[in-house]
Amino acid sequence: MKKLAFCISLLILPGLLLAGGNSKKYFKEKRILKTMEKVADWQLAHPKWKKYEWHNAPLYNGVFATYKTTSDEKYLTACEEMFEENNQKPGPRWFHADDIAIGQTYLEMYRQDKKEAYIKALRDTIDKMFTVKPPFQPNRKDWRKCFWCWCDALYMAPPTLVKLGVFTGEDKYLELSDKLYQETIDYLWDDEENLFARDLRYVWEDETYKDKKAEKNGEKIFWSRGNGWVLGGLVMMLKDLPADWPTRPKYEAIYKKMVKRVAELQPKDGLWRAGLLDPYSYPHGETSGSSFMTYALAYGINNGLLDRATYMPVVEKAWVALNKCVAKDGMLGYAQPVGAAPQRNFSQNDWEVYASGAFLLAASEVIKL
């Protein structure tokens, strides 16, 4: 009964209209383009982290999407400069999902120009997964000792392998992605909530980590950003997976279950809280997770996976709320700092490169609506 009341209180009714005439301005094409450029320009002028690190993977995915949306060559140039700064390589850890995530932008550049240099080192790195023993012994009780045993990894690695497989015509990369993705489902998917636990520490059935089981209201802990990254990764996979690939229906089913659940959990102000099942314990919405969810929802509407009448109001509320978190100079605030669980330690002055990237990806789909 508690869950029913909770869901009803946050449910977005399908017939809901944009709140107030002023909200429509956020959906004008010129406004979206201007905001994309402003956010991208500000973030590129304020770099953080080494360029190959996972934090920058969503940023440069978003910058490349900005290039494709605006046709402004400076954003393609920014991606090329990042590629050269990384010595045309991904990160050094071939076995770690985080270090191949930046390769998604390399692959998008390869899609466009077919320059072998964009994927050579990335391919050589990923090929080690077939021939080299990893520097850990897989352990079901230790979330750090497996390939993709934290849910954010489903953004980092599967789209990279899928794109590489499709672009090279080698099914082995898609098959490896399927295998490791299923392992993560077995570890972290929650059939009751249709969401992913962040890692093994948050799986209720596992008694190893009893101190990380519940939010203040007693509900399970499901991290907004983590599940947002999963949805973002699913979108990137679905964009490239062949229509006849055997596991495509499985990914579409997971995607639809997740977007239905996050739509039910959207707070009235439009922004999802860091902890999805206990929004009242978090004072403000979080922009990195909310941006990825908006991206995923808008993509589904644009590509016939989601009913427009049901999900468009969810996108509208989220997009308006996200825009209100963009400062005049283009800084996107209210981004939770680097972490591995829901936190409350962020404000309008807190930004992160991955939040800006997710916002740019969301804009690239919202503009098509």
C-alpha positions in Angstrom: 0.0 0.0 0.0 2.9 2.3 0.8 4.4 1.8 -2.7 1.0 2.3 -4.3 0.5 5.7 -2.6 4.1 6.7 -3.4 3.7 5.9 -7.1 0.3 7.6 -7.4 1.8 10.8 -5.7 4.5 11.0 -8.4 2.7 9.7 -11.4 2.7 11.8 -14.5 -0.7 11.6 -16.1 -0.7 10.9 -19.9 -2.9 13.9 -20.7 -0.8 16.4 -18.8 0.0 19.6 -20.8 3.0 21.8 -20.6 2.8 23.8 -17.4 2.3 27.3 -18.4 2.7 29.0 -21.8 6.3 30.1 -21.1 7.4 26.5 -21.0 6.9 26.1 -24.7 9.8 28.4 -25.4 12.2 25.6 -24.3 11.0 23.5 -27.3 11.6 25.9 -30.1 14.4 24.8 -32.4 16.4 28.0 -32.2 16.3 27.9 -28.4 17.4 24.3 -28.3 20.3 24.9 -30.7 21.4 28.0 -28.8 21.3 26.1 -25.4 23.2 23.2 -26.8 26.0 25.5 -28.1 26.1 27.4 -24.9 26.4 24.3 -22.7 28.9 22.7 -25.0 31.0 25.8 -25.3 31.1 26.4 -21.5 32.0 22.8 -20.8 34.8 22.6 -23.4 36.2 25.8 -21.9 36.2 24.1 -18.5 37.9 20.7 -18.9 38.3 18.2 -16.1 39.8 14.8 -15.9 42.2 13.1 -18.3 40.5 13.0 -21.7 40.4 9.2 -21.9 38.8 8.8 -18.6 35.2 7.6 -18.3 33.9 11.0 -17.1 34.6 12.5 -20.5 32.9 9.7 -22.5 29.4 11.2 -22.2 30.8 14.7 -22.7 32.3 13.9 -26.1 29.4 11.8 -27.1 27.3 14.9 -26.4 29.8 17.2 -28.2 29.7 14.9 -31.3 25.9 14.9 -31.1 26.1 18.7 -31.0 28.2 18.7 -34.1 25.6 16.5 -35.9 22.8 18.6 -34.7 24.2 22.1 -35.4 26.6 21.2 -38.3 29.2 23.4 -36.6 32.6 22.0 -37.4 34.2 23.4 -34.2 32.5 20.6 -32.3 34.0 17.9 -34.6 37.3 19.6 -34.2 37.0 19.4 -30.4 36.4 15.6 -30.7 39.4 15.3 -33.0 41.6 17.3 -30.6 40.5 15.0 -27.8 41.4 11.9 -29.9 44.9 13.3 -30.6 45.4 14.3 -26.9 44.7 10.7 -26.1 47.4 9.6 -28.5 44.7 8.0 -30.6 44.2 5.4 -27.9 41.6 4.5 -25.3 42.5 4.3 -21.6 45.3 1.9 -20.5 43.1 -0.7 -18.8 41.9 -3.1 -21.5 39.9 -5.1 -19.1 38.0 -2.1 -17.6 34.8 -0.8 -19.0 35.7 2.7 -18.0 38.7 2.9 -20.2 37.1 2.0 -23.5 34.1 4.2 -23.1 35.8 7.2 -24.8 36.1 4.9 -27.8 32.4 5.5 -28.6 33.3 9.0 -30.0 36.2 7.5 -31.9 33.7 5.1 -33.5 31.3 7.9 -34.4 34.2 9.7 -36.1 35.0 6.5 -37.9 31.4 6.1 -39.0 31.7 9.4 -40.7 35.2 9.4 -42.2 36.2 5.7 -42.3 39.7 6.5 -41.1 41.2 3.4 -39.7 43.3 5.4 -37.2 40.1 6.2 -35.3 39.6 2.5 -34.3 42.9 0.8 -34.7 44.2 1.2 -31.1 40.7 0.8 -29.7 40.2 -2.5 -31.6 43.7 -3.8 -30.5 42.8 -3.0 -26.9 39.4 -4.7 -27.0 40.9 -7.7 -28.7 42.8 -8.4 -25.6 39.6 -9.5 -24.0 39.7 -12.6 -26.2 43.3 -13.5 -25.5 44.6 -12.1 -22.3 43.7 -13.3 -18.8 42.3 -10.4 -16.7 44.2 -9.2 -13.6 41.5 -10.5 -11.3 39.8 -13.8 -10.5 36.0 -13.3 -11.0 34.3 -13.3 -7.7 30.5 -13.1 -7.3 30.9 -11.5 -3.8 33.2 -8.7 -4.9 31.7 -6.1 -7.3 35.2 -4.9 -8.4 36.3 -8.4 -9.5 34.2 -8.9 -12.7 34.1 -7.1 -16.0 30.8 -5.1 -15.8 29.5 -5.6 -12.3 28.4 -2.0 -11.7 25.5 -0.7 -13.6 27.2 2.4 -15.0 29.5 0.0 -17.0 26.5 -0.7 -19.2 27.0 2.7 -20.6 30.7 2.5 -20.9 31.3 -0.8 -22.6 28.3 -2.4 -24.5 27.8 0.5 -26.9 31.5 0.5 -27.7 31.5 -3.2 -28.5 28.3 -3.1 -30.5 29.5 -0.2 -32.6 32.8 -1.9 -33.2 31.1 -5.1 -34.2 28.7 -3.4 -36.6 31.3 -1.2 -38.2 33.8 -3.9 -38.7 31.3 -6.6 -39.5 32.7 -8.9 -36.8 30.0 -10.5 -34.7 32.5 -11.6 -32.0 32.2 -8.1 -30.5 28.4 -8.2 -30.3 28.5 -11.7 -28.9 31.0 -10.7 -26.2 28.8 -7.8 -25.3 25.8 -10.0 -25.1 27.6 -12.4 -22.8 28.9 -9.8 -20.4 25.6 -7.8 -20.4 23.7 -10.9 -19.4 26.1 -11.4 -16.5 25.4 -7.9 -15.3 21.6 -8.6 -15.6 22.1 -11.7 -13.5 24.0 -9.8 -10.9 22.1 -6.5 -10.6 18.6 -6.5 -12.3 15.7 -6.2 -9.9 12.5 -7.8 -11.3 10.3 -6.1 -8.8 11.4 -2.6 -9.5 12.6 -3.0 -13.1 15.8 -1.1 -12.3 19.4 -2.0 -11.8 21.2 -2.0 -8.5 24.3 0.1 -8.7 26.5 -2.9 -7.8 26.5 -6.0 -5.6 26.5 -4.0 -2.4 23.0 -2.8 -3.1 21.4 -6.2 -4.0 19.0 -7.1 -1.2 19.2 -10.8 -1.7 23.0 -10.6 -1.0 23.6 -10.5 2.8 27.3 -9.4 2.4 26.6 -5.6 2.6 23.8 -5.2 5.1 24.6 -1.5 5.7 23.8 -0.5 2.2 20.3 -1.9 1.8 17.8 0.8 2.2 16.9 4.4 1.8 15.7 6.4 4.8 12.1 5.5 4.0 13.0 1.8 3.9 12.9 1.4 0.1 15.7 -0.2 -1.9 18.5 2.0 -3.0 18.4 2.7 -6.8 20.7 5.3 -8.0 19.3 7.8 -10.5 22.6 8.4 -12.3 23.4 4.7 -12.5 20.1 3.8 -14.0 20.3 6.9 -16.3 23.6 5.7 -17.6 22.1 2.2 -18.3 19.3 3.8 -20.3 21.8 6.0 -22.2 23.8 2.9 -23.0 20.7 1.1 -24.2 19.8 3.9 -26.5 23.3 3.9 -28.0 23.1 0.1 -28.5 19.7 0.2 -30.1 20.8 2.8 -32.5 23.3 0.4 -34.0 22.2 -3.2 -33.2 20.9 -4.8 -36.4 17.1 -5.3 -36.5 17.7 -9.1 -36.9 20.3 -9.5 -34.1 18.9 -12.3 -31.9 19.2 -10.4 -28.6 17.8 -7.1 -29.8 14.3 -7.9 -28.5 15.8 -8.5 -25.0 17.4 -5.1 -24.9 14.2 -3.4 -26.2 12.2 -5.2 -23.4 14.7 -4.0 -20.7 14.6 -0.5 -22.1 10.7 -0.4 -22.1 10.5 -1.7 -18.6 13.0 0.8 -17.3 11.5 3.9 -19.0 8.0 2.9 -17.7 9.4 2.7 -14.2 11.3 5.9 -14.3 8.3 7.7 -15.8 6.2 6.5 -12.8 8.9 7.8 -10.5 9.3 11.3 -12.0 8.8 13.9 -9.2 6.3 16.7 -9.9 9.0 19.3 -10.6 10.4 17.1 -13.5 13.8 16.2 -12.2 14.6 12.8 -10.8 16.3 12.7 -7.4 19.6 10.9 -6.8 17.7 8.1 -5.0 14.8 7.1 -7.1 12.6 5.4 -4.5 13.1 8.0 -1.7 12.8 11.4 -3.5 11.7 13.3 -0.4 15.1 12.6 1.2 16.9 14.5 -1.5 16.4 18.3 -1.6 16.8 18.8 -5.4 16.8 16.9 -8.6 20.1 15.7 -10.1 20.9 16.7 -13.7 23.2 13.9 -14.9 20.7 11.1 -14.3 17.7 13.2 -15.3 19.5 14.2 -18.6 20.1 10.6 -19.5 16.5 9.6 -18.7 15.3 12.5 -20.9 17.6 11.3 -23.7 16.2 7.8 -23.5 12.6 8.8 -23.3 12.9 11.3 -26.2 14.7 8.7 -28.3 11.9 6.1 -27.7 9.2 8.6 -28.8 11.2 9.6 -31.9 11.8 6.0 -32.9 8.4 4.4 -32.3 9.4 2.5 -29.2 7.2 4.5 -26.8 3.7 5.9 -27.0 3.9 9.6 -27.6 0.8 10.5 -25.6 2.0 8.7 -22.6 5.6 9.7 -22.5 5.7 13.2 -24.1 4.5 14.9 -20.9 7.3 13.2 -19.0 9.9 14.5 -21.4 8.3 18.0 -21.4 8.5 18.3 -17.6 12.1 17.0 -17.5 13.3 19.2 -20.3 11.9 22.4 -18.9 13.4 21.5 -15.5 16.8 20.8 -17.0 16.9 24.0 -18.8 16.2 25.9 -15.6 19.4 24.3 -14.2 21.5 25.9 -17.0 23.2 29.2 -16.0 23.4 32.2 -18.3 27.0 31.3 -19.1 26.1 27.7 -20.0 27.1 25.9 -16.9 24.8 23.0 -16.0 24.4 22.9 -12.3 22.9 20.4 -9.8 25.2 17.6 -10.9 26.2 15.0 -8.3 30.0 14.7 -8.0 31.8 11.5 -8.8 30.5 8.7 -6.5 28.9 5.3 -6.5 25.6 5.9 -4.8 22.9 8.6 -4.3 24.3 11.7 -2.6 22.9 15.0 -1.4 26.2 17.0 -1.6 25.5 19.1 -4.7 23.9 22.5 -5.6 23.3 24.8 -8.5 27.1 25.5 -8.5 28.1 21.9 -8.9 28.9 20.8 -12.5 30.4 17.7 -14.1 31.5 16.9 -17.6 29.3 13.8 -17.8 26.2 15.9 -16.8 26.8 18.4 -19.6 27.4 15.5 -22.1 24.1 13.8 -21.1 22.3 17.1 -21.4 23.7 17.6 -25.0 22.5 14.0 -25.9 19.1 14.8 -24.5 18.9 18.0 -26.6 19.9 16.1 -29.7 16.7 14.0 -29.3 14.4 16.6 -27.9 15.0 18.8 -30.9 13.6 16.0 -33.1 10.3 15.9 -31.2 
